[in-house]
Each structure stands twice: as structure tokens, then as C-alpha cells.
Amino acid sequence: MSPGFQGRRRPSEPALPPGQYLTEDFPVLSAGPTPRVPRPDWEFVITTETGAEFRWTWDEMWSLPTETPTVDIHCVTHWSKLGTNWEGVSLDTLLEGVDTAADYALVHSYGGYTTNLPLDDLRDGQAWIVHRYDGGDLPAEHGGPARLLVPHLYFWKSAKWVRGIRLGLTDEPGFWETAGYHDYGDPWREQRYQGD
């Protein structure tokens, strides 16, 4: 059978990670109830492996320089959404004055959710704390008032309702990772579950 009969990809079609389908909407998936965190009560804390803490209130966070990344996002449940628009503070800005020898980060959320990442994946323009989506405030069901955005990994790594990051010398699995999801979660390598 010639390639023409098998349905070759058209050049205008977007390249998606393996096993993904394109969606125009923004599915809502959560591991539990949606926390409602009033902005005056929200804070973000980076804790180093030595216990040193770096804290930002809501007003302090959003007085920092923000960026407006436009990125593709990929969910482990097989959907991908292209060209999403966000506004937030780069982790490069937040880690700028943090003295650490850590190689790993454990992200904590309001509501108890956690996820682990190599610290290098939060640096070099790869990750943000975002509070706006598509020109408006980030809705609570999508992680508002603020969430982590790490678009090069499956979206469960972009923790909703983020409240802090603990840096460590060893890798510590988070919520989904202890349930069998992959420790890293690269969508282009289909790292959905342990052993992938």
C-alpha cells in the first residue's frame, strides 16, 4: 500500500506528543475538592534544604516583573491544548536570591496536593507561577488564584493552587507519583506511568 492511502499527516496539522488528541476547550480535572483561597490569605514559600524560607504575599508576588508565556499544554489523560496564554512570575525570578545545593523540588498546593520535579526543570525560562489565563484572572477550577506552569511536562506537574516549593537533595515523589504515575512525565516520551 502506498503512503498516500495510509493518510499521511498534512503539513498544516499541529505536531502533538504521541497518544494525544487536540482539544479546543479546557477540561477540568482535579484530585479532590477545589480549594478557595482568598488573595489576602495566599502566600508562596520556597524552603531550601537547610530550612531557609523565602516568602511572598499576593501583593509582593505580583509586584515582581511578570511574563506572558504562550505555550502548549499536554494532559496525561491524552488531551493537548495549543497556544494557551498565561501571565505570571518566572521561577528564575523567584530562585534568583535562593542559595541552594538542591537538585529536586517538591511542590505543595493548598488542599494537600504535591508533585515532584528536578529543580533544573523550574529554571531557564521553563516554569512560572501564573495568576492569569487568557486575559483574565485564573479561575479556581483551573488552579486560581495561582498555579505552577511547567508546560514541557505533563500537566499534572503544573500544580494547581500552589502555595510553595520545598527544595531537597533527594527526589521525593508527590501525590500522583506515589500512585504509580511517572516521576518525570515527559509527554514527548509518553512517560505516563512508572516504567514508561
N, C-alpha and C positions, 0 to 999 in steps of 0.2 A: 504494500500500500504506500502510495507516495505521501510525503509530509503534508501536501495540500488537503488531502482527505482526512487527516487526523485533527485538523483545526489548529493551525499554528497561531501563536499569540500575535495579535496586531500591535504594531509599534505604539499606538495611542493608548493602549491599556496600561494601567499602572503596574509596576512590579511589586508584588506582595510577598511576604515571607511564606514558606511552604505551609500548606494546610490552612491558610487564612482566606476569608472572603471579605469583600468590600461592603461597608455599611455607610449610609448617609446619616442615620440617626446616631444617638449616643446612648447605648444601652447602660442601664444602671444595675450594677452587681455589687453586693456587699456581703460580708461575712456575718453581719449582725445588725442590730438597730442603728439608725443614723444618729450620731451624737449631734446635739445642738449646742454649740459653743459660742456664747456671746463674745463679741470682739473685745470688750473691755477685760474679759477674763482670759483671753487667749494669750499664750506666750510660747516661745520657741526656745529650746535649750540644747546647746551642744555640750556634751560632757566628755572629757578626754579620759584616756585610760588611767590617768593619775587622779581623777576626780575633779579636776578644774572645770568650772562651768562658765559658759558664755550665754547670756540671756538677752532676749529681745521681746519687748511687749509688742502689741499690734502696731501702735503708732511708731515705735522705734524701727520695726521691721520695714514698714512702708515709707519711712523717711530715707531709706537707703536707695541707691540707684537701682532702678528696675530695668528689665529687658523684656522684649516681646517675641519670644520664640514661636515660630510656626513649624510644627512637627507632625509627623505621622505617629499614630499610636496603635499598638497591637495587643489585643487581649488573648490570654491563654485559652479562652473559650472559642477561639477561631475568628473573631471579627477584627477588622482593621478599619481605622478611620483616618483619612488622609488630610493633610493641611490644616490641622487644628491650631487655633490661635490662643495664646496664653499671655499673661503678664505676671512677672514675679522677680524675685531676687535670686541671682545665681549663687549656687553653693560656693563658688570661688570667692565671692564677696564675703560670705559668712565664715569661711575657713581661713581667710586671709591672716588673721592675727592669732590663729589657734596653733599652739606648739604641740605637736603630737608625733609619736613614733608608730601610731596605729596603722594597720593595713585593712581593717574592716570597720563597718558601720552597722549598727542595729537601729533601725528607725522605729520610733514609738509614736502611736497615734492616740488621740482621745478615743475612749471606748475600748482600749486594750490591745488593739492590733499591732503587730510588729512584723518587720521584714528585714532581711539582711542583704548587704551589698558589699563588695570590695570598695574601699574608700576611693580608689582610683576612678571608679565609675561615677563618683559625685563631683569630680574635678574636670578642669579643662573644657568648660562650656558644655557639659553633658547633663547637668541637673539644676533644677530650680525649686524654690518654694514659691508656689503660684497662688494668687488670690483672685485672679480674674480670668474668665474664659469667654472667648468670642465677643469681647467688648463689654461684658457685664460682670457683676460680682459672681464669683464661683458659687453655684448652688450647693446647698448642703448635701444633696444626694450624690453629687459628684466630688465631694470631699471638702466643701467650704466649711469654715471660712478660708482655710488654706490647706493645700496638699503638696506632697512631693511630686515632681515631674521628672522622670528618668526615661525618656521616650525610646532609647535604644534597647531597652529590656522589656519583657512582657509587662503589661500594665499593673499586675498585682504588686510589682516592685515600686510603683509610684503611689506610695501610701496616702490614702485619704485622711483627712482630719489630723494632719501631722502636728505633733507637739514637741518632738525632739529627736536627737540622734546621739547615741552613745557610741563612742569610738573604742575599739579594742584591738588587742594584739592577736586574738584568735577569732575565727569565724563562729558565730552563734546563730543557729537557724531561727527564723521567725515563725509566725503563725502557720502559713501555708507550707513552708519548708518542712516543719515537723510533721505535717500531714502527708508528706510524700511528693510535694512539688520540688522542682529542680532548685538547687541552691543559687544558680546564676540566672537562668531564664532568658537566653538569647533567642529571639524569635526567628532569626535567620538560620539558626542551627536546630530549631524545633526542640529546645530544651524545656519541655513542659513538666516532666516528672523525673524523679531520681532515676538515673540510669540512661536517660536520653542523651 
